């Protein structure tokens, strides 16, 4: 029997855009639950502040799923920033890089409860100063596929080649993430940043970062089975 799966949305996203992904996983035999976030849950994290509010919601969801299903482990799917936030959740070192977190209970050490972590279009690196504090903690404390008991699967979309004059937004998004804009990615995250050393890394052709009308993204019905096979 497949383990239950928890979906962690991307930055500033609520749970609603992930209902299709959740339903598709359920239809494939993976009991899926999306962390019940709203856009407002992200407001306290703006400008590079602590991800503690999101980690707390994630932990509540995982605890509930384990209690409800009776499973000993889950699979965790993190889209965009949800992927690197999940890496904080797995770890056992205090997440105290922000002043507000110093006196909080901020060690989740969830890696024994997670069988597989799949990241979808996650920017595992960044040059952007507001994001660096969090990502420097993640990559300095838990570099690459850090926990040997966890299956790390990193999925990148290959949809747009960054060009300074043709795709200005994409070019700058890539550049602020990996240091160069002239590369392939999903329109937001370049392929190189979406992969981790030591992980099972994959590239999906013509897959865009976010759900938009007329565009295929990681949660599209025809795309979910391509990465859901790693949940078995």
C-alpha positions, 0 to 999 in steps of 0.5 A: 500500500502506498504511503500517504502524501503531503503537498506543501505549496509554493511561496505565497500560494494557498492550497486551492491551486493544488487541488487538481494535483491532489486529486490526480495523486488520489486517482493514481492510488496515492492518498494526498493531502495539501497543507491548508495554507492561505495567501495570508499565511505567507505575509509574516514571511515576507522580505526574507523573514522566518518560515516558522509559520509555514513549518508549523502548518506543515508539521500540524498537517503531517501529524494529522495525516499520520494519526488519521492513516496510522502510517509510520511515514509519509511522502512529502511533495514541495512545489517551488519554495515548498521544496527547500522549506521541507528540507528545513522540516526534515532537519534536527538543527535549530532553525534560529537564524532569525531573532524571532525564532531564538526562543521558539520550539523550532526543531522538527527533525522529521526525517524519520517520518519522511520516506521520499521528498519530491521537489518540483521547480524548487530554487535550491539556490538563490542570489537574492538577498532577501532569500539568502538567509533562509537558503544559506541556512538550508544549504549550509546545514543540510547540503544536497541529499543530506539525510540518507534514509530519505529518497530525494527526487528533484524535478525541473521543468524545461520550458523557456530559455532565458533571453535578456530581450525576449524573456526579460522576466524569466531571464532575471528570475534565472539570474537572481536564482543561479547567477546567469539568465541565459539558461533553461528552466520552467520560466521561474526556476532554472534547471541547475537550481532545481537539482540537488547534489546526490538526489535523483534529478529529473527534467520534464520537457515543456513544463512551466512553473505555475498553474496558468491557463493554457500552460502545462505545469507540475500539477497538470494531469498529464505531468503528475504521473511522470513524477508520482511514479517516484512515490512508490 
